[in-house]
Amino acid sequence: MTDRKAQLAANLAQVEERIASSCAAAGRKREEVTLIVVTKTYPASDVRILHELGVRHVAENRDQDAAPKATACADLSLTWHFVGQLQTNKVRSVTSYADIVQSVDRTKLVTALSAAAVRGERELGCLIQVALDAESGERGERGGVAPDGVEELAAAIGAAPGLRLDGLMTVAPLAGEYAGRQRAAFDRLMEISSRLRAGHPAANMVSAGMSGDLEDAVAAGATHVRVGTAVLGVRPRLG
Ligand SMILES: *Cc1c(COP(=O)(O)O)cnc(C)c1O
């Protein structure tokens, strides 16, 4: 095994142990939680190693980095998640490789994604990104729709050709009433998810939790955790 493969294997084993013990503590089955490895800023060679180690879900947040990486890894059976803020001029590119876009936060984006999916003859999964700090007035560059905008977006995605409404995503807020209260934030996301599922029963994905707070997300009921640093190491630059 190369040094990098050994390192990634050890990190993955640690993350796996964290997910497994969080599931056990919450009385959940391990299979209820899917690990998505966030490979942003890391090379295609790492994606290839992760695939050899059994990873099947990867996520990226910038089209410029993700597009060539996805092309370089096109021979691997991987589900690609897009988790970054998405400008409409990048939608066509993202739709060519992403299976699921987790950062849908405005109707204009829904329209663009739908057109690109239809044109590319693809079905694209969509998660609505919820900004739990939308009312704090201190939101950063992370995107997301306020909780009271979720239903309108869900209806738009549900009616859009080429798109499939899969559920919700959030990033624990740095500002507002949920700052530093990850568990409360993820509990709130689960409430919003319950409401959403009442009208859209198939939209049952809940993507929450990263390297620092995946335990809170699993405890709250997340179905997908997005882990970068804890698997790949501290990123060389902000991403
Ligand atoms: C980078 C990123 C992650 C992973 O964060 P880590 O703290 O490195 O695990 C998860 N979700 C989103 C949206 C990200 O941009």
The ligand as an SDF file (V2000), in Angstrom:
LIG
                    3D

 15 15  0  0  0  0  0  0  0  0999 V2000
  -16.1090   21.4140    2.7530 C   0  0  0  0  0  0  0  0  0  0  0  0
  -17.5140   21.0340    3.0310 C   0  0  0  0  0  0  0  0  0  0  0  0
  -17.8010   19.9430    3.8690 C   0  0  0  0  0  0  0  0  0  0  0  0
  -16.7390   19.1250    4.5880 C   0  0  0  0  0  0  0  0  0  0  0  0
  -16.1960   19.8730    5.6370 O   0  0  0  0  0  0  0  0  0  0  0  0
  -15.0870   19.2430    6.6160 P   0  0  0  0  0  0  0  0  0  0  0  0
  -15.1520   20.0950    7.8160 O   0  0  0  0  0  0  0  0  0  0  0  0
  -13.7850   19.3380    5.8970 O   0  0  0  0  0  0  0  0  0  0  0  0
  -15.4760   17.8420    6.8760 O   0  0  0  0  0  0  0  0  0  0  0  0
  -19.1390   19.6040    4.0440 C   0  0  0  0  0  0  0  0  0  0  0  0
  -20.1230   20.2980    3.4480 N   0  0  0  0  0  0  0  0  0  0  0  0
  -19.8880   21.3440    2.6410 C   0  0  0  0  0  0  0  0  0  0  0  0
  -21.0330   22.0670    2.0240 C   0  0  0  0  0  0  0  0  0  0  0  0
  -18.5810   21.7490    2.4100 C   0  0  0  0  0  0  0  0  0  0  0  0
  -18.3500   22.8100    1.6090 O   0  0  0  0  0  0  0  0  0  0  0  0
  1  2  1  0
  2  3  1  0
  2 14  2  0
  3  4  1  0
  3 10  2  0
  4  5  1  0
  5  6  1  0
  6  7  2  0
  6  8  1  0
  6  9  1  0
 10 11  1  0
 11 12  2  0
 12 13  1  0
 12 14  1  0
 14 15  1  0
M  END
$$$$
